[in-house]
Amino acid sequence: MKIKNEKCKMKNLGKVFLLLPLFLSAESFSDIQKDVINSLTYKMAKEKIKIFKKKLEIVKSKNYGSVDVKYSYAHLFNQPILKMNTMQPVAVNPVTNLLIYKEIYTEFPAGPQNIYSFEAIYSYPIFTGFAISNNIKKSKLELIKTKLEAKNVKRVLILKAAELYSNIYALNKQIKALKVAKNSLLDAKNQVESLYKEGLTAKSNVDIINAKYYELLAKIKEVKSQKNRLLNMLSFLLNKKITNIDGINLNQKLPKPNFEKRVDVKALKTALNISNKDIKLAKSLLYPKVGLQIGLKKEAQNLFLTKNDYQNIDRSFVGVGIEWSFDLGKKSQIEMAKIAKNIALTNYHNYLNQIKTEYQNDLDTLNALKYQLKSAIAEVSARKSYYEEIKAKFNQGLVDSVKLKDAISNLAIARAKRDYIKSQIFFIKTKLILNSGVSDANN
C-alpha cells in the first residue's frame, strides 16, 4: 500500500511539472501593459514624432537665412557680335570741295562663345511680419501634439488590451466551470449506465444524460475556440504571441479624476494653441517683407573663371529688397483662421464634456456590477447547495437524471455568470483608471 501511495505521489508530481510551463507562460495584466510598446500601431505613432522633429529643424533653419550655390557652363551656337552703322568719308566733291560720306556696317565680337559662371548667394529675411518666429512656435506645438497623440495611442491600446484580457479571463473561468460540470456529469453518466445494465432505470435516462454530456463537450470546444480567437487578437495587438493570461485584481483603487491631464485632452488643448499661431501667421501677410542678399558671382570664358575679354569677371553684389503685397483676400484668411480657432475651442469643450459623461456612466455601471456580483455569488451558493441535495437524492434513487443534469448545468451557468461579472468589474475599473487623467498611461 505504501508503494502504491508513493507511485500516486510521483504521478501527481509529474502532472505538476507538465503544467508548470503553462503557469510560467501566463501573462499578467501588468505584463500586458508593458508589452503595449511592442505594438506596431504604437511604433508607427512614435515614428511620426521623428517627422515633426525634422519639420521643426527645417522651420528653424529659415531663421538663419539660406545659401544657394550654382556653377554653370553654356556654349553658344553663334559668336555674340555687336553691329555698328557708321558714316566714313570716302572722297571730296570737286565742285563743292566737301567730303563725300558712305554708310559702313561693321561687326566685332561682343561676348564669349563659351560662358562659365559661378555664384554663391546668401539670402537673409530681415523682417517677415513675424512669420518665421510664429512658424517655429507652431512647429514646436505640433511636435508636442504628436508626442501627446502617441501617448494617447498607448492609452487606447492598453484599454483595448484590458477589454480582451477581461473577456479571456471570463472564458477561462467558463471553461473551468464547464469542465467541473462535465466531470460531475460523467460520474452521473457512469452511475446511470450501471443502473440501466442492472435494469433499475429506463433507457431514456441514459440517453438524456449522454446527450447532455456530449453537449457539454461541444460547449467546451466552442468556448475554447472563442478564447483562442481573443488570444490571437491580443497577440496581434501587442505584436507578441500570447498563449495564456493570469488572474485579475478587483481591489484597484480609483483615483480622483483630473480630466485636463488626460493626454487626449492635452492634445486638443495644444491644437487650440496651434490655431492661435495660425491667426498670427495670417496677420503676418499684412506686413511688408524685407530681405537681404549678398552674392559672390563670377562670369568668365574659362573653367577656372580667371579670364574674360569682354566684361568684368567679378559681378558680386549686395542688395536689400522690400516686398509688400496688397490683397483684399488676406483679411479673409485672417477671418478663416479665427473661425478655425472657434471650432477648435468648441471641439475642446465638447470633448471634455463627452469624456466626463462617459466617466460618470462607467462609474454608474461599476456600481451596478458590484450589486450584480453579490447576487451572482449568492446564486452560486444556492445552486451548489441545490446540486448537492439533488445529487444525494439521485444516489438514493429519489430523483431522475433529468433533475441532476439540470442542477449540474445551472451550477455551471451560475459560476460562469459570477466570473463574467468579475471580469467586467476589472475592465470597468481599469477603464476608469486609464480615463481618469492620473494613470501612468498619461505620463
Summary of the structure (lengths in Angstrom):
residues: 443
radius of gyration: 43.4
end to end distance: 63.0
largest distance: 167.8
contacts: 1273
relative contact order: 0.14
helix: 66%
strand: 16%
